[in-house]
Amino acid sequence: MRRAVNIQDHRRYAQPGTGGTLAHSSGGSRRRTGGSDQNTYFHEWLLYELLYRLPLKAVFRFNCVSKQWRSVISDPRFRTFYLSRRQGSPSSGHKFVCFSPIVGLIDENPDTKTFITGQIPTESHPGSPELQRFTLPRALRGRLSSKENQSFCIKAADDNGFLLIARERPSVKPIIVEFCICNAITKQWLLLPAHKILKYSVSVGFVTQTKDGILTSFRVVVLVWPYNQEFFDLQLFSSETGKWIDLRVSGDRPCFVYNGRAPVVLNNTLHWMDENGGIIAYDPYSHLNRFRYIALPRALFRRFRKCNNSCFVYQGEKLWFFENVEASIDGAVAGLKLWELQDNHHQWLLKHDIRFEDIMFPSSPNGDDGFLYSSKYAAAFASFHPFDPDVIYLYWGSSKGIMSFDMTTRRLESLNWSSWKEGHSWTKFLFRVVPFWPISIPGSLKFIRS
């Protein structure tokens, strides 16, 4: 049975004369001329009714139907209306995605360079993620030099759904030639102006700001590894100026950035792990010439292992730290610990303390219940479950893949995602909770080049 259409409900979002994308005259609908626009013109309330019934990917494909359709789809009022019809579940406004690390090397044909993204199921763990590929724009594919075997690599991903991608030249340490930013859903790309090419080790991060579903600002930071110095050098790109600047950033203690993990972002601040056992915090908006150092708990610092320890953020609220504890002569019990940084930024609270002997491991195909226990020290944090704070995802060794761990029941489950990674190390994948409705890049950004 067809559901009745509530016309008044839609007209609340498309009142004539209220600054919407469609204006009405006193004589009814406005006549349109100009080819296809005349044939695709609808009252706005009817267009709302048609579009909200479609899957999101289909909605964005209709962007090219006409100027009116594109204007309606990009209107924040339609975004609010569309999302309001999908309320009722914790994940209605967001989805959990995983980005593969390499782009441009998946297909040997230079005319069909692609990279991978995937949407991960969160309502139930079994099953493989939905795999999606999309092709690099022709303008970027043409920038790959077959003579130098250049490639595009994902350097960072944020919780607004944007990827920071670098074109690299091969070297002992790959040399970044240029950067671009893309939204994997809307297929919008920004190619950043050329920066000063650095021939030494760097770590890259970026921060974005949005409003009403539109990208309003972003910063890209290229940080040169500091080697136990109380300062480090970086290049900073600002979307407001469209330019790169060189900065020397100082702090109150020596630091040594660990490049094994990309920085995490909280409140516009980038956070890097320090080789010496701490966290380096840098705000590219408010404190351009100063970094802040966050010390780890004293007990944690004594057993700091940089390879499997990491900081991360849960739902944009607080900074957390994951620790894989080895049994040691000082009495430490092997297990997993999760620490939460308190609001004063000086105190850590131990939220979960789990011994390995209490974990319920899954059975291997040959019936050996302990097949994972022998590689327990390979466990590293991948991500929180996006909508259940008691569940985390772990990298568990290069061959075991991704595991789901319920910190309440102590149950560890193997996720059947092995066929999806296509030869890459799981630790290189980026897990993010991104908006269900993708953030658009405005055409007002002057440095966009097609």
C-alpha positions as CSV (number, residue, x, y, z in Angstrom):
1,M,0.0,0.0,0.0
2,R,1.4,3.4,-1.0
3,R,2.1,5.8,1.8
4,A,0.1,9.1,1.6
5,V,2.2,12.1,0.7
6,N,2.1,14.9,3.2
7,I,2.5,17.9,0.9
8,Q,2.4,20.4,3.7
9,D,5.3,18.7,5.4
10,H,7.5,19.3,2.4
11,R,6.3,22.8,1.8
12,R,7.7,23.8,5.2
13,Y,11.1,23.3,3.6
14,A,10.3,25.1,0.4
15,Q,8.1,28.1,1.1
16,P,8.0,30.6,-1.8
17,G,9.7,33.9,-1.2
18,T,11.8,32.7,1.7
19,G,15.2,32.7,0.1
20,G,14.9,29.1,-1.2
21,T,16.2,27.9,-4.5
22,L,12.9,28.2,-6.3
23,A,10.7,31.3,-6.6
24,H,7.0,31.3,-7.5
25,S,5.0,33.9,-9.2
26,S,1.3,34.7,-8.4
27,G,0.3,32.9,-11.6
28,G,1.6,29.5,-10.5
29,S,4.8,27.8,-11.5
30,R,7.3,29.8,-13.3
31,R,7.9,29.1,-17.0
32,R,11.4,28.0,-17.8
33,T,13.4,28.0,-21.0
34,G,16.7,26.7,-21.9
35,G,16.6,23.1,-23.2
36,S,16.8,20.4,-20.5
37,D,16.0,22.7,-17.6
38,Q,12.5,23.2,-19.1
39,N,11.9,19.5,-19.3
40,T,13.2,18.7,-15.7
41,Y,11.6,21.6,-13.8
42,F,9.5,20.5,-10.8
43,H,7.8,22.3,-7.9
44,E,10.3,22.2,-5.1
45,W,8.1,20.2,-2.7
46,L,7.7,17.6,-5.4
47,L,11.4,17.4,-6.0
48,Y,11.9,16.9,-2.3
49,E,9.4,14.1,-2.3
50,L,11.1,12.4,-5.3
51,L,14.7,12.8,-4.0
52,Y,14.4,11.8,-0.4
53,R,13.2,8.3,-1.4
54,L,16.4,7.6,-3.3
55,P,19.7,6.2,-1.9
56,L,22.2,8.8,-1.2
57,K,24.5,7.9,-4.1
58,A,21.6,8.2,-6.5
59,V,20.7,11.6,-5.1
60,F,24.2,12.9,-6.0
61,R,24.1,11.4,-9.4
62,F,21.1,13.6,-10.1
63,N,23.2,16.7,-9.6
64,C,23.8,16.9,-13.3
65,V,20.1,16.8,-14.3
66,S,19.6,20.6,-14.2
67,K,20.6,23.7,-12.4
68,Q,17.4,23.5,-10.3
69,W,18.1,19.9,-9.2
70,R,21.7,20.8,-8.4
71,S,20.6,23.8,-6.4
72,V,18.0,21.8,-4.4
73,I,20.4,19.0,-3.6
74,S,23.1,21.4,-2.4
75,D,20.6,23.4,-0.2
76,P,21.2,22.8,3.5
77,R,17.4,22.7,4.0
78,F,17.2,19.6,1.8
79,R,20.1,18.0,3.6
80,T,18.3,18.5,6.9
81,F,15.1,17.2,5.4
82,Y,16.7,14.1,3.9
83,L,18.5,13.2,7.1
84,S,15.4,13.7,9.3
85,R,13.7,11.0,7.3
86,R,16.4,8.5,8.3
87,Q,16.3,9.1,12.1
88,G,15.6,6.3,14.5
89,S,19.0,4.5,14.7
90,P,22.3,5.6,16.2
91,S,24.0,5.4,12.8
92,S,21.3,7.4,10.9
93,G,23.6,10.5,10.6
94,H,26.9,8.7,10.2
95,K,28.6,5.7,8.7
96,F,31.8,3.8,9.4
97,V,34.3,3.6,6.5
98,C,37.8,2.4,5.9
99,F,40.2,3.9,3.4
100,S,42.9,1.9,1.8
101,P,46.5,3.3,2.0
102,I,47.6,3.3,-1.6
103,V,46.1,4.9,-4.7
104,G,47.4,4.9,-8.2
105,L,49.2,1.6,-8.0
106,I,46.2,-0.8,-7.9
107,D,45.9,-1.0,-11.7
108,E,48.9,-1.0,-13.9
109,N,47.0,0.8,-16.7
110,P,47.8,4.5,-16.2
111,D,44.5,5.5,-17.8
112,T,42.4,3.7,-15.1
113,K,44.2,4.5,-11.9
114,T,41.8,3.9,-9.0
115,F,41.7,3.7,-5.3
116,I,39.5,1.9,-2.8
117,T,37.2,2.9,0.0
118,G,34.7,0.7,1.8
119,Q,31.7,1.0,4.1
120,I,32.0,-1.3,7.1
121,P,28.9,-3.0,8.5
122,T,28.2,-1.9,12.1
123,E,24.8,-3.3,13.0
124,S,26.4,-6.8,13.0
125,H,30.0,-7.8,12.7
126,P,29.8,-10.8,10.2
127,G,30.3,-10.2,6.5
128,S,32.7,-8.3,4.4
129,P,32.6,-4.5,4.0
130,E,30.9,-3.0,0.9
131,L,33.8,-2.3,-1.4
132,Q,33.8,0.8,-3.5
133,R,36.4,2.0,-6.1
134,F,36.6,5.2,-7.8
135,T,38.8,6.6,-10.5
136,L,41.2,9.5,-10.1
137,P,40.2,12.5,-12.2
138,R,41.7,12.6,-15.6
139,A,43.7,15.7,-14.7
140,L,45.4,13.9,-11.9
141,R,45.9,10.6,-13.8
142,G,47.9,12.6,-16.3
143,R,50.2,13.8,-13.6
144,L,51.6,10.4,-12.9
145,S,55.0,9.9,-14.6
146,S,55.6,6.4,-15.8
147,K,59.3,7.1,-16.0
148,E,59.5,7.8,-12.3
149,N,56.9,5.3,-11.2
150,Q,55.1,8.0,-9.2
151,S,52.0,7.2,-7.2
152,F,49.2,8.8,-5.2
153,C,49.0,7.8,-1.5
154,I,46.4,8.6,1.1
155,K,48.3,10.4,3.9
156,A,45.3,11.3,6.2
157,A,41.6,11.0,6.5
158,D,39.3,13.1,8.7
159,D,35.9,12.6,10.3
160,N,34.2,14.9,7.7
161,G,34.9,12.4,5.0
162,F,37.9,14.1,3.3
163,L,41.1,12.5,2.2
164,L,44.5,14.2,2.0
165,I,46.4,12.6,-0.9
166,A,50.0,13.1,-1.9
167,R,51.7,12.5,-5.2
168,E,55.0,10.9,-4.5
169,R,58.3,10.2,-6.3
170,P,60.1,7.0,-5.4
171,S,63.1,7.4,-3.1
172,V,64.6,5.8,0.0
173,K,62.0,7.9,1.7
174,P,59.3,8.8,-0.8
175,I,59.3,12.5,-1.8
176,I,56.0,14.3,-1.8
177,V,55.6,16.4,-5.0
178,E,52.1,17.8,-4.4
179,F,48.9,17.4,-2.4
180,C,45.2,17.2,-3.2
181,I,42.1,16.9,-1.1
182,C,39.0,14.9,-2.1
183,N,35.6,13.8,-0.9
184,A,35.2,10.2,-2.0
185,I,31.4,10.4,-2.1
186,T,30.9,13.7,-4.0
187,K,34.0,13.1,-6.2
188,Q,35.1,16.7,-5.6
189,W,38.8,17.4,-5.7
190,L,41.1,20.2,-4.7
191,L,44.6,20.4,-6.1
192,L,46.7,22.5,-3.8
193,P,49.3,24.9,-5.0
194,A,52.9,23.7,-5.2
195,H,54.8,23.6,-1.9
196,K,58.5,23.5,-1.1
197,I,59.6,19.9,-1.8
198,L,61.2,18.3,1.2
199,K,63.8,15.6,0.6
200,Y,63.7,14.3,4.2
201,S,61.3,12.6,6.5
202,V,58.0,14.3,7.2
203,S,54.7,13.6,8.9
204,V,51.5,15.0,7.4
205,G,48.2,16.0,9.0
206,F,45.2,18.1,8.2
207,V,42.3,19.7,9.9
208,T,38.9,20.7,8.4
209,Q,36.0,22.9,9.5
210,T,32.5,22.7,8.2
211,K,29.1,24.4,8.6
212,D,25.7,23.3,7.3
213,G,27.3,20.5,5.2
214,I,29.8,22.8,3.5
215,L,33.6,22.8,3.9
216,T,34.5,26.3,5.3
217,S,38.2,26.0,6.1
218,F,41.1,23.6,6.3
219,R,44.8,23.5,7.2
220,V,47.4,21.1,5.9
221,V,50.6,20.6,8.0
222,V,53.8,19.1,6.7
223,L,56.0,18.5,9.7
224,V,59.7,17.7,9.5
225,W,60.7,15.1,12.0
226,P,62.3,16.8,15.1
227,Y,65.2,14.8,16.6
228,N,65.1,15.5,20.3
229,Q,64.8,19.3,19.8
230,E,62.6,21.8,21.6
231,F,61.3,23.0,18.2
232,F,60.3,21.6,14.8
233,D,59.9,23.1,11.4
234,L,56.8,22.7,9.3
235,Q,55.0,24.0,6.2
236,L,51.4,25.1,6.7
237,F,48.8,25.6,4.1
238,S,45.7,27.7,4.8
239,S,42.5,27.5,2.7
240,E,41.8,31.2,3.5
241,T,45.0,32.5,1.9
242,G,45.6,29.7,-0.6
243,K,49.3,29.8,0.3
244,W,52.0,27.8,2.0
245,I,54.1,29.4,4.8
246,D,57.2,28.1,6.6
247,L,57.1,28.1,10.4
248,R,59.3,27.1,13.3
249,V,57.2,25.8,16.2
250,S,58.6,25.8,19.8
251,G,57.8,23.9,22.9
252,D,59.0,23.5,26.5
253,R,60.8,20.1,26.1
254,P,62.6,18.1,23.4
255,C,60.4,15.9,21.2
256,F,60.8,13.2,18.5
257,V,57.7,12.6,16.4
258,Y,56.9,8.9,15.9
259,N,55.9,8.5,12.2
260,G,54.4,5.1,12.5
261,R,50.9,6.6,12.9
262,A,49.2,9.6,11.3
263,P,48.3,12.3,13.8
264,V,44.7,12.3,15.3
265,V,42.6,15.4,15.4
266,L,40.6,16.8,18.4
267,N,39.2,20.3,18.6
268,N,41.2,21.5,15.6
269,T,44.4,20.2,17.2
270,L,46.7,17.6,15.7
271,H,48.2,15.0,18.1
272,W,51.4,13.1,17.3
273,M,53.0,10.3,19.3
274,D,56.4,11.2,20.7
275,E,59.2,8.6,20.6
276,N,60.1,9.5,24.2
277,G,56.7,8.5,25.5
278,G,54.3,11.4,25.2
279,I,51.9,13.3,22.9
280,I,52.7,16.4,20.9
281,A,49.7,18.7,20.4
282,Y,49.7,21.4,17.7
283,D,46.8,23.8,16.9
284,P,47.3,25.2,13.3
285,Y,44.5,27.7,13.9
286,S,45.1,29.4,17.2
287,H,48.8,28.7,18.2
288,L,50.9,28.7,15.0
289,N,54.3,29.0,16.7
290,R,53.8,26.8,19.8
291,F,53.2,23.2,20.5
292,R,52.0,21.7,23.7
293,Y,53.3,18.5,25.3
294,I,51.0,16.0,27.0
295,A,52.8,13.6,29.3
296,L,51.6,10.0,29.7
297,P,50.8,8.5,33.1
298,R,54.0,7.6,35.0
299,A,53.3,3.9,35.1
300,L,52.5,3.9,31.4
301,F,55.7,5.8,30.6
302,R,57.9,3.2,32.2
303,R,56.7,0.5,29.9
304,F,56.1,2.6,26.8
305,R,56.2,0.6,23.5
306,K,55.8,2.9,20.6
307,C,55.0,0.2,18.0
308,N,51.6,-0.9,19.4
309,N,50.7,2.0,21.6
310,S,48.7,4.9,20.1
311,C,46.5,7.8,20.9
312,F,43.0,8.2,19.3
313,V,39.8,10.2,19.6
314,Y,36.3,8.8,20.3
315,Q,33.4,10.6,18.6
316,G,35.2,13.9,18.7
317,E,35.0,14.2,22.5
318,K,38.2,13.2,24.3
319,L,41.7,11.9,23.7
320,W,42.3,8.3,24.5
321,F,45.4,6.1,24.7
322,F,45.7,2.4,23.9
323,E,48.4,0.4,25.6
324,N,49.4,-3.2,24.9
325,V,51.2,-4.3,28.1
326,E,53.8,-7.0,28.1
327,A,54.5,-9.1,31.2
328,S,57.7,-7.8,32.8
329,I,60.0,-8.1,35.8
330,D,58.5,-5.1,37.5
331,G,55.2,-7.0,38.0
332,A,53.2,-5.7,35.0
333,V,50.5,-8.2,33.9
334,A,50.2,-8.8,30.2
335,G,47.0,-7.3,28.8
336,L,45.3,-4.3,27.2
337,K,44.7,-0.9,28.9
338,L,42.7,2.1,27.7
339,W,43.3,5.5,29.2
340,E,41.2,8.7,28.9
341,L,42.7,12.1,29.1
342,Q,40.7,14.4,31.5
343,D,39.6,17.9,30.6
344,N,42.5,19.5,32.4
345,H,44.9,17.8,30.0
346,H,47.2,16.8,32.9
347,Q,45.5,13.7,34.3
348,W,44.8,10.3,32.7
349,L,42.0,8.0,33.9
350,L,42.3,4.2,33.4
351,K,39.0,3.2,31.9
352,H,39.7,-0.4,31.0
353,D,42.3,-2.8,32.3
354,I,42.0,-6.2,30.7
355,R,44.3,-9.2,31.3
356,F,45.1,-11.4,28.3
357,E,44.3,-14.5,30.3
358,D,40.7,-13.2,30.7
359,I,40.1,-12.7,27.0
360,M,37.8,-15.2,25.3
361,F,39.7,-16.0,22.1
362,P,38.0,-17.5,19.0
363,S,38.9,-21.0,17.8
364,S,41.0,-21.5,14.8
365,P,39.8,-23.7,11.9
366,N,41.9,-26.6,13.3
367,G,40.4,-26.3,16.8
368,D,43.4,-24.7,18.4
369,D,41.8,-22.2,20.9
370,G,45.2,-20.6,21.5
371,F,46.2,-19.7,18.0
372,L,45.9,-16.0,18.7
373,Y,47.3,-16.0,22.2
374,S,50.8,-16.8,20.9
375,S,50.7,-13.5,18.9
376,K,49.0,-11.4,21.6
377,Y,51.7,-8.7,21.6
378,A,50.9,-8.0,17.9
379,A,47.5,-6.4,19.0
380,A,47.3,-2.7,18.1
381,F,44.3,-0.4,18.2
382,A,42.4,0.2,15.0
383,S,39.2,2.0,16.0
384,F,36.3,2.2,18.4
385,H,33.1,0.7,17.2
386,P,31.4,3.9,16.0
387,F,28.2,3.5,18.0
388,D,29.2,1.2,20.9
389,P,31.9,2.6,23.2
390,D,32.4,-0.9,24.8
391,V,33.6,-2.4,21.5
392,I,36.9,-1.7,19.8
393,Y,38.5,-3.0,16.6
394,L,42.1,-4.3,16.8
395,Y,44.8,-5.0,14.3
396,W,46.0,-8.5,15.4
397,G,49.1,-9.4,13.6
398,S,49.8,-9.0,9.9
399,S,48.1,-12.3,9.0
400,K,45.2,-12.4,11.4
401,G,43.6,-9.2,10.2
402,I,41.0,-7.1,12.1
403,M,39.4,-8.4,15.3
404,S,36.4,-7.1,17.2
405,F,36.8,-7.0,21.0
406,D,33.9,-6.4,23.5
407,M,35.5,-5.0,26.6
408,T,32.5,-5.9,28.7
409,T,32.2,-9.6,27.8
410,R,35.9,-9.9,27.1
411,R,35.0,-11.7,23.8
412,L,37.3,-11.4,20.8
413,E,35.8,-12.1,17.3
414,S,37.5,-12.5,14.0
415,L,36.0,-10.4,11.2
416,N,35.8,-11.9,7.8
417,W,37.5,-8.9,6.0
418,S,40.6,-10.7,4.8
419,S,39.5,-10.8,1.1
420,W,39.1,-7.1,1.1
421,K,42.5,-5.7,2.0
422,E,44.1,-6.8,-1.4
423,G,47.6,-7.4,-0.1
424,H,48.0,-4.3,2.1
425,S,49.0,-4.4,5.7
426,W,45.9,-3.8,7.9
427,T,47.8,-1.3,10.0
428,K,47.9,1.1,7.0
429,F,44.2,1.3,6.7
430,L,42.3,4.4,8.0
431,F,39.1,3.8,9.9
432,R,36.7,6.8,10.3
433,V,33.2,7.7,11.2
434,V,32.0,10.1,8.6
435,P,28.7,12.0,8.0
436,F,26.1,10.1,6.2
437,W,25.4,13.2,4.1
438,P,28.8,14.1,2.5
439,I,30.4,17.5,3.1
440,S,30.6,19.6,-0.1
441,I,33.5,21.6,-1.3
442,P,32.4,25.2,-2.3
443,G,33.4,26.5,-5.7
444,S,34.6,29.7,-3.9
445,L,38.0,28.2,-3.1
446,K,40.1,30.1,-5.6
447,F,43.0,27.6,-5.8
448,I,40.9,24.8,-7.3
449,R,42.3,23.7,-10.6
450,S,40.5,21.2,-12.9
